[in-house]
């Protein structure tokens, strides 16, 4: 069976994006959870805060792993509940363990590192460390499906702040420019918030994001 990508929109909205979310049902503030797999097995990426919605989409399929692109609560709060249904491991980059510990006492089972690989159905996900939004932010590239899951490292509107501020804006831009923009231009960018775009779209806008700086208008 061929692998596919499915999306779940979290019904909860980050406070800093409330106005945007009220103006657009699927605006930046509404978190995306992603499910990759086939009719038998899946990997869940960034389950967000609503385990029930994710598990409803997964159905009877086996959850092989839950992968968190970074450690902010709006992306990890449902991780353990989703993983526990099938006793699946949770994966997080070691540099975001402190953020994880603000929500959970126990550390996740898998410490991701750049170049790590996850297999699901007939495809493979490659871990790309794209720190900046958080120290341990990662993206997950699936060459087989022509997609990259970028969390909050990159959205259609550019790099994403947290609670209105960039933790490391130069680092986030460097991660985009050095780790993501070399992917094939047709690669679909599937972010933690908002709608999808492509790497080609990001290439065209990158210089504008650099010029705007952390306090500029993105998009």
C-alpha positions as CSV (number, residue, x, y, z in Angstrom):
1,X,0.0,0.0,0.0
2,X,1.3,3.4,-0.9
3,X,2.2,5.9,1.9
4,X,0.4,9.2,2.2
5,X,0.3,12.3,4.4
6,X,-2.8,13.4,6.3
7,X,-3.3,16.5,8.4
8,X,-5.2,17.2,11.7
9,X,-5.9,20.8,12.7
10,X,-5.7,21.4,16.4
11,X,-8.8,23.1,17.7
12,X,-6.8,25.1,20.2
13,X,-5.0,28.4,19.3
14,X,-1.9,30.0,20.6
15,X,-2.6,33.2,22.3
16,X,-0.3,35.3,20.1
17,X,-2.2,34.3,17.0
18,X,-5.8,34.7,18.2
19,X,-6.6,37.6,16.0
20,X,-5.2,35.9,12.9
21,X,-7.0,32.7,13.7
22,X,-10.3,34.5,14.0
23,X,-9.8,36.0,10.6
24,X,-8.9,32.7,9.0
25,X,-10.1,29.2,10.0
26,X,-6.7,27.7,9.2
27,X,-4.5,30.7,10.1
28,X,-1.0,30.5,11.5
29,X,-2.2,30.1,15.1
30,X,-3.9,26.8,14.4
31,X,-1.4,24.0,14.9
32,X,-1.0,21.2,12.4
33,X,-0.5,17.6,13.4
34,X,0.7,15.3,10.5
35,X,0.1,11.6,10.0
36,X,2.4,9.7,7.6
37,X,1.8,6.1,6.6
38,X,-0.5,3.7,4.9
39,X,-3.6,1.7,5.8
40,X,-1.6,-0.4,8.3
41,X,0.9,1.8,10.1
42,X,1.7,5.4,10.7
43,X,4.0,7.9,12.3
44,X,2.5,10.9,14.0
45,X,4.3,14.2,13.7
46,X,3.6,17.1,16.2
47,X,0.4,15.8,17.7
48,X,-0.4,19.1,19.3
49,X,-2.8,19.4,22.2
50,X,-5.7,17.3,21.1
51,X,-5.0,13.6,21.3
52,X,-8.6,12.6,20.5
53,X,-8.6,14.3,17.1
54,X,-5.3,12.6,16.1
55,X,-6.3,9.2,17.3
56,X,-9.6,9.5,15.5
57,X,-7.8,10.1,12.2
58,X,-5.3,7.3,12.9
59,X,-8.1,4.8,13.6
60,X,-7.1,1.2,13.8
61,X,-3.7,1.7,12.2
62,X,-0.6,1.0,14.3
63,X,1.3,4.0,15.6
64,X,5.0,3.2,15.2
65,X,6.3,6.5,16.7
66,X,5.4,10.0,17.6
67,X,7.9,12.6,16.4
68,X,8.0,16.1,17.9
69,X,9.8,18.7,15.7
70,X,10.4,20.8,18.8
71,X,9.5,21.0,22.5
72,X,6.9,23.8,22.7
73,X,3.8,22.7,24.7
74,X,1.4,23.5,21.8
75,X,3.1,20.8,19.8
76,X,3.9,18.1,22.4
77,X,1.0,18.2,24.9
78,X,-0.7,15.2,23.3
79,X,2.4,13.3,22.4
80,X,2.5,10.8,25.3
81,X,-1.3,10.1,25.2
82,X,-1.1,9.4,21.4
83,X,2.0,7.3,21.8
84,X,0.7,5.3,24.7
85,X,-2.2,3.9,22.8
86,X,0.2,1.5,21.0
87,X,3.1,1.7,23.4
88,X,5.0,3.6,20.7
89,X,8.2,5.7,21.4
90,X,8.3,9.5,21.4
91,X,11.2,11.2,19.6
92,X,12.6,14.6,20.3
93,X,16.0,16.3,19.8
94,X,18.1,16.2,23.0
95,X,18.5,20.0,22.9
96,X,14.8,20.5,23.6
97,X,14.7,18.3,26.6
98,X,14.3,21.3,29.0
99,X,11.2,22.4,27.1
100,X,9.9,18.9,27.2
101,X,10.4,18.8,31.0
102,X,8.1,21.8,31.4
103,X,5.2,19.5,30.3
104,X,6.4,15.9,31.3
105,X,8.5,14.4,34.0
106,X,9.8,11.5,32.0
107,X,12.1,12.1,29.0
108,X,11.1,10.8,25.5
109,X,12.4,7.4,24.5
110,X,14.3,8.5,21.4
111,X,16.8,11.3,21.2
112,X,16.8,12.4,17.6
113,X,20.0,13.7,15.9
114,X,20.8,15.1,12.5
115,X,20.8,12.4,9.9
116,X,18.6,10.0,11.8
117,X,16.1,7.9,9.9
118,X,12.5,6.7,10.6
119,X,10.8,4.0,8.4
120,X,7.1,3.8,8.0
121,X,5.1,2.0,5.3
122,X,7.2,2.1,2.2
123,X,8.9,5.5,2.9
124,X,11.7,7.0,5.0
125,X,11.9,10.2,7.1
126,X,15.3,11.9,7.4
127,X,16.0,14.1,10.4
128,X,17.4,17.5,9.6
129,X,18.5,19.7,12.5
130,X,17.0,23.1,11.9
131,X,17.6,24.9,15.2
132,X,16.7,28.5,15.9
133,X,13.1,28.5,16.8
134,X,14.2,26.3,19.6
135,X,17.7,24.8,20.0
136,X,16.5,21.3,19.1
137,X,14.1,22.1,16.3
138,X,14.2,19.5,13.5
139,X,12.6,19.1,10.1
140,X,11.7,15.7,8.6
141,X,12.4,15.2,4.9
142,X,10.7,12.4,3.0
143,X,12.2,12.2,-0.5
144,X,9.8,9.4,-1.4
145,X,6.8,11.7,-0.9
146,X,8.5,14.9,-1.9
147,X,7.6,16.6,1.4
148,X,9.4,18.2,4.4
149,X,7.8,18.6,7.8
150,X,9.3,21.8,9.2
151,X,7.5,22.4,12.5
152,X,8.0,26.1,13.4
153,X,11.3,26.4,11.6
154,X,9.6,27.5,8.4
155,X,6.1,28.2,7.3
156,X,4.6,29.8,4.2
157,X,5.1,33.2,5.9
158,X,8.7,32.5,6.8
159,X,10.4,31.7,10.1
160,X,8.0,31.6,13.1
161,X,8.5,33.4,16.4
162,X,7.3,32.0,19.8
163,X,5.0,34.2,21.8
164,X,5.9,37.1,19.6
165,X,9.7,36.8,19.9
166,X,12.4,35.0,18.0
167,X,14.7,32.9,20.3
168,X,17.5,33.0,17.7
169,X,16.5,34.7,14.5
170,X,19.9,34.5,12.8
171,X,20.1,30.8,13.7
172,X,16.7,30.1,12.3
173,X,17.5,31.9,9.0
174,X,20.7,30.0,8.8
175,X,18.9,26.7,9.3
176,X,16.5,27.6,6.6
177,X,19.1,28.8,4.1
178,X,21.7,26.1,4.8
179,X,19.6,23.0,5.6
180,X,16.3,23.4,3.7
181,X,16.6,25.6,0.7
182,X,18.9,23.0,-1.0
183,X,16.0,20.5,-1.2
184,X,14.3,20.2,-4.5
185,X,12.3,23.3,-5.3
186,X,9.1,21.3,-5.8
187,X,9.3,19.8,-2.3
188,X,6.1,20.5,-0.3
189,X,6.7,22.4,3.0
190,X,4.3,21.0,5.6
191,X,4.6,23.3,8.6
192,X,3.5,23.4,12.2
193,X,1.1,26.2,11.5
194,X,-0.8,27.5,8.5
195,X,-1.0,26.2,5.0
196,X,1.6,24.4,3.0
197,X,4.0,26.0,0.5
198,X,7.1,24.7,-1.4
199,X,10.8,25.1,-1.1
200,X,10.7,27.0,-4.3
201,X,8.4,29.5,-2.7
202,X,10.8,29.9,0.3
203,X,13.8,30.5,-2.0
204,X,11.9,33.4,-3.7
205,X,11.1,35.0,-0.3
206,X,14.2,34.3,1.7
207,X,16.0,37.5,0.9
208,X,12.9,39.5,2.0
209,X,12.8,37.6,5.3
210,X,16.5,38.4,5.9
211,X,15.9,42.1,5.0
212,X,12.9,42.4,7.2
213,X,14.7,41.1,10.3
214,X,13.0,39.7,13.5
215,X,10.7,42.7,13.9
216,X,9.7,43.0,10.2
217,X,6.5,41.9,8.5
218,X,6.9,38.4,7.1
219,X,5.1,36.9,4.1
